């Protein structure tokens, strides 16, 4: 006996679509971030030397990355992530002030793009 396909409850697709768009939009930014952190975590390559480990900017980037991840997880669950996004942006600004180098701009790009996607997901009030 074959069962007919399940139909989502009324409105279920309407709540899922924005979260799927957010996931699709943040995927490239998260890939950029993970590759940059991975590259910089290995430290500078020196022939015959042991890996130097992550540079200071990468270690200092952990709190903004974690706050951004929590905000994104919250949004993907369909909950309000405004407070988490605000905290992630504050931590990113503190990192920017402490590590103003151009090289660190690349490190922050994935986080900044994720913040932008979260703000768009929240709507005009997120600024």
N, C-alpha and C positions, 0 to 999 in steps of 0.2 A: 504494500500500500504506500502510495506517495502522499506526502503531506504538502499542502500548498505553502508557498514561500511566506515567511513571516513578514508582516508589514509593521514598520516602526510605528510606535504610538504617535498620535497627532502631535506635531510640534517637536518631536525628537530630532528630526533632521534639521529643523531650524536652529536648534541649539548646538548641533554637532558641526554644521558647516563652518561657522566662524572659527571654531577650534581647529578644524582641519586646515583651514586657510592659514591660521597662525602657525601651525606645525610646519606646513610647507614653506612659509615665508621665512621662518627662523632656521630651517635646516642648513641652507648655505652659510649663514653667518656663524652657526655653531661649528660647522666643518672648518671654516676659516680659523675660528678661535682654537679649536682642538689641534689643528695642524701647527699653528703658531706656538701654542704652549708646548706642544710636543717637541718642536724644533728647538725652542729656547730652553726647555728643561734639560736637554742633553748638554747644554753649555757649549762653549767654543770647541771646535775640533782641533786637536793637536796630535800630530803623528806620534804614536808610541806612548801617549799619556792616557791616564785614566780619565773618564768623563768628569768634567768639572762640576756638573750638577746645574740646577736652575740658577739663573741670574737673580739678583735682588728684585727686579721689577716683576718677574714671574711669580716669585714667592709672595710679594706684596699684592699681587692681583688675585690671590685666592679668595679673600672676602668679597670683592665685587662679583667674581664669577659665581660664588656660592649663592649670594643674594639674588643675582640674576636668574640662576637656575631655580631657586625657590619661587620667584615671581612667575617664571614661565610654567613651572609645574602647576602652580595655583590656577593660572589662566587656562591651561590645557584641561584641567578638571572642571572647568566651567565656573570657577569662583572668581570673585573680585580680587585682582592682583594690584590694585592701585597703591596700597601701602607698601607692598613688597617692591614694586617698581620704584617708588620714591626712595626707599632705602638703598636699593641697588645703584640708583643714580648718584646718591650722596656719596656712597663708597667709591664709585668710579671717579667722581670729581676729586675726592681726597687723594686717590691714586694719581690722577693727572697732575695735581699740584706737587706731589712728592716725587714724581718721575716724569718730568716734562719733556724728555727727549723725544726726538722724532721717531726713533726705533720703537718706542713704547706706544706710539700712536697706532702702529700696525697691530700691536698686542691688544689694544683696546677696541679695535675696529669691530671685531665679532661681538663684543659686549654692547657697543654703541648701536650696532645694527639690530641686535635683539631688543634693546630698549626701545628703539624706534618702532619695531613691529608690535611690541606690547602696548605702546602708547596708542598706535593706530587701532589696535584691537579694542582698547578701552573707549576710544572715541575722542571727540574734541575736548572733553573736560580733563584729559590726562596731560595735555600740553606737552 
